[in-house]
Amino acid sequence: MFVVIQWFSCYNKIMTTDKFVYLFGKLIPALSLILSMALRFVPSFLGQLKFIRNGQKAMGKDISEGKLLDRIHAGLNMLSILITWALENAIETSDSMRSRGYGLKGRTAFSIYKFTKKDKSLLAVMAALFLVFATGCMNGASYASYDPRILLAGFTIQGHQAPVSVPVVEAMLTYICFACFCFLPVILDVTEKEQRERLRREFTANVSHELKTPLTSILGTAEILQNGLVKPEDVPHFAGNIHRETERLIGLVNDIIKLSRLDEGGGLGQWETVDLYEEARAVLEQLAPAAQRKQVTTRLQGGEALVRGVPQIVEEIVYNLCDNAIAYNRANGSVTVTVENTAFGPRITVADTGIGIPREAQGRVFERFYRVDKSHSSGGTGLGLSIVKHGAAYLGAQVELHSEPGHGSTFTLTFPKAGA
């Protein structure tokens, strides 16, 4: 009984409807979609049915009142209204699924979870723990009796031993493996929740700081202008400061909105075939004035490479990588963008000759608002690489970083192969 209670307590702590649908969807995606839609729409239909019935009652056409034919007619009216409502829901769901790329690699399961390398390692550990536990059970190491006295395999309790002869070490190992098998996922789940809460607090603090900085500058400049402390010939300069800080504030808000949409995974546009080479060419043309101001040479090489994705997200990823490569470059430096088809899928590489990123900071550069060296800040929002990371995850692409301080950085983005 204790083992059963322990098992289901751990299961109930970890498992949610979303996780269950995800695991089920890996085996039978179509049936999983039906199950998830049922879990979503059944409560909705019940609420709509109650709403319709209340409306019918208000008109004196309730199915519980009147003659039999009147009740049948009222029931058919309710059914007709409910079917119409259901069709509207189906159309809305279909549009939502199409916009999220349902049916494409990595999107078919319609899940907010990804099976990462960490998950694979944990699965291997769990399998090993279960194997040891199962082996111990077959050898009788899990034997336990509580009536009329407590007897455990491998232990002597008040002079009594279990009828199964098992070494103490094997029994202890069996119990420990079972405890780890049950509680390890719980510990990891609680740890991840704490990490998410910490990231949420850091994000809130960073947003507050990043929003306050331009607002303080705008307020201070406006007060100086309001109090008449500026000479007429200096007004354009101060107005320019307000305009510049306002643009920075709008850019920050827009980047936060983009990240929020990427986190939610919806309303990001239709999936289409995108040419990485053309996207890179358009982005480099757009950034040509910034590169000229920084005295940085840009070069595009390679050829056509077609990927499936949302054009807006692909453009955002390429733009942020190239923008960073120019902003954190040195004078007379260069940025080389290479687009190619590889055995692993279409790939775009952005290499620069800039200041580089220290090894200890490379694991954090994709965090929101993280800057390696604020003294070399380009004046951006600090969200560019975070948008790259989340956008790549949404499209099923892999991001790699290679960098050495003083020798520049190279970002490589590899997309899934077409039809994979």
Summary of the structure (lengths in Angstrom):
residues: 420
radius of gyration: 30.3
end to end distance: 47.1
largest distance: 100.2
contacts: 1171
relative contact order: 0.07
helix: 60%
strand: 13%
